[in-house]
C-alpha cells in the first residue's frame, strides 16, 4: 500500500468469512441431548495446538465439567484451556468420546473464558474470548479426515454459546479458533459435545452413570 506516492507499506491481515452469530444459552433453549465429551464418561482431549501450562490452563480441563475449580485455599486449580501466548492461529483442540466410539452429534456448546485471575496471577479480559470459530467432525483424527460442519462468530461476553448443526456421525470433534477479540492467547472454560437424541439410546446406553458425581449434576 502506498499513500500519496510515499513509500510502500506492507500490511499483514486475515480475511475471515461473515459467519452467523453463536446462540447464547438460557434455561429454555439448551440443545436436547447428553454431553458425551465429559471426562466422567470417558471423553478425552486427543490433542491441542498449544496450552499455556500443564496445570490450571491445560487442555484436559475442558472436559472436567466446570469452568473453574477452586481448592480449599481459594486458588484456582482448573481454569479451562488457554493457548500459549503468541501461538499462531488457528488454535484448535480435538476431542473424542467413550472408547473413541462413533456418535451422532447435533451441537457443540462453548463456554467462553470466565476466569478473571488465574493462579499464575495473569488477569484476563474479554479479549481472550474466541471470535470466529469452526466445528469440524471426522471418523479419524487425521487432519485430512475432518469435515467442517459449522462456522460461527462468538459474542464478546462470557457464558455458554451454542453451535447447532445437522446431526452427523463422528468419532472426533475438532474446534478451531480462527480469531480473537484482540488477545494473543485464547481458549474456553469448557467444551460440551451434545449427542443428538436417537432410538438406540446413544453411546452411553450401556453405561451405569453415577448421577451423584459433581460433573453430572450431583452435589451436597
Long-range contacts (C-beta under 8 A, 24 or more apart in sequence): 14-89, 14-178, 14-179, 16-132, 16-178, 16-179, 17-132, 17-151, 19-132, 19-151, 19-152, 19-153, 20-152, 20-153, 21-152, 21-153, 21-154, 21-155, 22-110, 22-133, 22-152, 22-153, 22-154, 22-155, 22-161, 22-162, 22-163, 23-161, 23-162, 23-163, 23-164, 24-155, 24-157, 24-159, 24-160, 24-161, 24-162, 25-109, 25-159, 25-160, 25-161, 25-162, 29-162, 30-109, 30-162, 31-106, 31-107, 31-109, 31-162, 31-164, 31-194, 32-194, 32-197, 33-106, 33-107, 33-194, 33-195, 33-196, 33-197, 33-202, 34-194, 34-195, 34-202, 34-204, 35-109, 35-192, 35-193, 35-194, 36-97, 36-98, 36-103, 36-193, 36-194, 36-195, 36-202, 36-203, 36-204, 37-62, 37-63, 37-95, 37-97, 37-173, 37-191, 37-192, 37-193, 38-63, 38-65, 38-192, 38-215, 38-216, 39-63, 39-64, 39-65, 39-215, 40-65, 40-210, 40-213, 40-215, 40-216, 41-97, 41-98, 41-204, 41-207, 41-209, 42-97, 42-98, 42-99, 43-95, 43-96, 43-97, 43-98, 43-193, 44-95, 44-96, 45-93, 45-94, 45-95, 46-94, 46-95, 46-96, 46-141, 46-172, 47-93, 47-94, 47-141, 48-81, 48-83, 48-91, 48-92, 48-93, 48-94, 49-83, 49-87, 49-90, 49-91, 49-92, 49-93, 50-83, 50-84, 50-87, 50-91, 51-81, 51-82, 51-83, 51-84, 52-82, 52-83, 52-84, 52-85, 52-185, 52-187, 53-120, 55-119, 56-118, 56-119, 56-120, 57-81, 57-82, 57-118, 57-120, 57-187, 59-93, 62-93, 62-95, 62-188, 62-189, 62-190, 62-191, 63-95, 63-190, 63-191, 64-190, 64-215, 65-190, 65-214, 65-215, 65-216, 66-190, 66-214, 66-215, 67-111, 67-114, 67-115, 67-189, 67-190, 68-114, 68-115, 68-189, 75-119, 76-115, 76-117, 76-118, 76-119, 77-119, 79-113, 79-115, 79-118, 79-119, 79-189, 80-111, 80-113, 80-114, 80-115, 80-187, 80-188, 80-189, 80-190, 81-187, 81-188, 82-113, 82-124, 82-128, 82-185, 82-186, 82-187, 83-177, 83-185, 83-186, 83-187, 84-185, 85-184, 85-185, 86-184, 86-185, 87-184, 87-185, 89-177, 89-178, 89-179, 89-180, 89-186, 90-134, 90-176, 90-177, 90-178, 91-130, 91-176, 91-177, 91-186, 91-187, 92-174, 92-175, 92-176, 92-177, 93-174, 93-175, 93-191, 94-141, 94-172, 94-173, 94-174, 95-172, 95-173, 95-174, 95-175, 95-191, 95-193, 96-141, 96-171, 96-172, 96-173, 97-171, 97-193, 97-203, 98-203, 98-204, 98-207, 100-171, 100-172, 101-171, 101-203, 102-139, 102-169, 102-170, 102-171, 102-203, 103-169, 103-170, 103-171, 103-193, 103-195, 103-202, 103-203, 104-167, 104-168, 104-169, 104-195, 104-196, 104-198, 104-202, 105-137, 105-167, 105-168, 105-169, 105-170, 105-173, 105-193, 105-194, 105-195, 105-196, 106-164, 106-165, 106-166, 106-167, 106-194, 106-195, 106-196, 106-197, 107-162, 107-163, 107-164, 107-165, 107-193, 107-194, 107-196, 108-135, 108-150, 108-162, 108-163, 108-173, 108-175, 108-191, 108-192, 108-193, 108-194, 109-160, 109-161, 109-162, 109-163, 109-190, 109-191, 109-192, 109-194, 110-154, 110-160, 110-161, 110-162, 110-163, 110-175, 110-188, 110-191, 110-192, 111-159, 111-160, 111-161, 111-188, 111-189, 111-190, 111-191, 111-192, 112-154, 112-157, 112-158, 112-159, 112-160, 112-161, 112-188, 112-189, 113-158, 113-186, 113-187, 113-188, 113-189, 114-158, 114-159, 114-189, 115-189, 124-183, 125-183, 126-156, 126-157, 126-158, 126-181, 127-180, 127-181, 127-182, 127-183, 128-180, 128-181, 128-183, 128-185, 128-186, 128-187, 129-154, 129-156, 129-157, 129-158, 129-180, 129-181, 129-186, 130-154, 130-177, 130-179, 130-180, 130-186, 130-187, 130-188, 131-156, 131-178, 131-179, 131-180, 131-181, 132-177, 132-178, 132-179, 133-163, 133-175, 133-176, 133-177, 133-178, 134-175, 134-176, 134-178, 135-163, 135-165, 135-173, 135-174, 135-175, 135-176, 136-173, 136-174, 136-175, 136-176, 137-168, 137-170, 137-172, 137-173, 137-174, 138-170, 138-171, 138-172, 138-174, 139-169, 139-170, 139-171, 139-172, 140-171, 140-172, 141-171, 141-172, 146-172, 146-174, 156-181, 160-192, 167-196
